Amino acid sequence: MELTRKQIERQDFVDNSIFALLQTLNTTDKLIDWDIEIIGNIREVIQNHIINKIGCSEQEFYPYIEE
């Protein structure tokens, strides 16, 4: 089973939004490199808040293939 195009687009949207947020919040002149580990850590925190406070599902927030 594979993710649909729409699901992949959602993953890209979430990860790119987090990366853009990091760049926006950066107060230094140092460039922030794309680091999926950092993005993933931040995504988990945001995801937990959205799922627990707003009530969307994990799949709605960041689609994945269930094994």
C-alpha contacts under 8 A as a table, 3 or more apart, distances in Angstrom:
res1	aa1	res2	aa2	distance
1	M	65	I	7.27
2	E	65	I	6.92
3	L	6	K	8.00
3	L	7	Q	5.81
3	L	8	I	6.29
3	L	63	P	7.74
3	L	64	Y	6.93
3	L	65	I	6.62
4	T	7	Q	5.10
4	T	8	I	6.28
5	R	8	I	5.14
5	R	9	E	6.11
6	K	9	E	5.03
6	K	10	R	6.23
7	Q	10	R	5.02
7	Q	11	Q	6.32
7	Q	62	Y	7.78
7	Q	63	P	5.66
7	Q	64	Y	7.84
8	I	11	Q	5.05
8	I	12	D	6.16
8	I	63	P	7.63
9	E	12	D	5.04
9	E	13	F	6.02
10	R	13	F	4.97
10	R	14	V	6.21
10	R	61	F	7.84
10	R	62	Y	6.66
10	R	63	P	7.27
11	Q	14	V	5.26
11	Q	15	D	6.17
11	Q	62	Y	5.62
11	Q	63	P	6.67
12	D	15	D	5.23
12	D	16	N	5.81
13	F	16	N	5.23
13	F	17	S	5.91
14	V	17	S	5.14
14	V	18	I	6.28
14	V	43	R	7.76
14	V	62	Y	7.29
15	D	18	I	5.22
15	D	19	F	6.26
15	D	39	I	6.46
15	D	40	G	7.79
15	D	43	R	7.46
16	N	19	F	5.02
16	N	20	A	6.07
17	S	20	A	5.06
17	S	21	L	6.14
18	I	21	L	5.00
18	I	22	L	6.28
18	I	39	I	6.36
18	I	42	I	7.43
18	I	43	R	7.24
19	F	22	L	5.10
19	F	23	Q	6.35
19	F	34	W	7.12
19	F	39	I	6.64
20	A	23	Q	5.07
20	A	24	T	6.11
21	L	24	T	4.98
21	L	25	L	6.08
22	L	25	L	5.23
22	L	26	N	6.10
22	L	32	I	7.73
23	Q	26	N	5.20
23	Q	31	L	7.99
23	Q	32	I	6.63
26	N	29	D	7.96
35	D	38	I	5.53
35	D	39	I	6.25
36	I	39	I	4.81
36	I	40	G	5.69
37	E	40	G	5.03
37	E	41	N	6.21
38	I	41	N	5.13
38	I	42	I	6.31
39	I	42	I	5.22
39	I	43	R	5.95
40	G	43	R	4.85
40	G	44	E	6.18
41	N	44	E	5.31
41	N	45	V	6.71
42	I	45	V	5.28
42	I	46	I	6.29
43	R	46	I	5.14
43	R	47	Q	5.78
44	E	47	Q	5.00
44	E	48	N	6.06
45	V	48	N	5.26
45	V	49	H	6.44
46	I	49	H	5.24
46	I	50	I	6.18
47	Q	50	I	5.14
47	Q	51	I	5.96
47	Q	58	E	7.33
47	Q	61	F	6.79
47	Q	62	Y	7.95
48	N	51	I	5.24
48	N	52	N	5.90
49	H	52	N	5.22
49	H	53	K	5.53
49	H	54	I	7.50
50	I	53	K	5.34
50	I	54	I	5.07
50	I	55	G	6.53
50	I	56	C	6.69
51	I	54	I	5.69
51	I	55	G	4.71
51	I	56	C	5.02
51	I	57	S	5.92
51	I	58	E	6.79
51	I	61	F	7.97
52	N	55	G	5.67
52	N	56	C	7.95
56	C	60	E	6.30
56	C	61	F	6.83
57	S	60	E	5.15
57	S	61	F	6.33
58	E	61	F	5.18
58	E	62	Y	5.90
58	E	63	P	6.84
59	Q	62	Y	5.32
59	Q	63	P	4.20
59	Q	64	Y	6.43
60	E	63	P	6.07
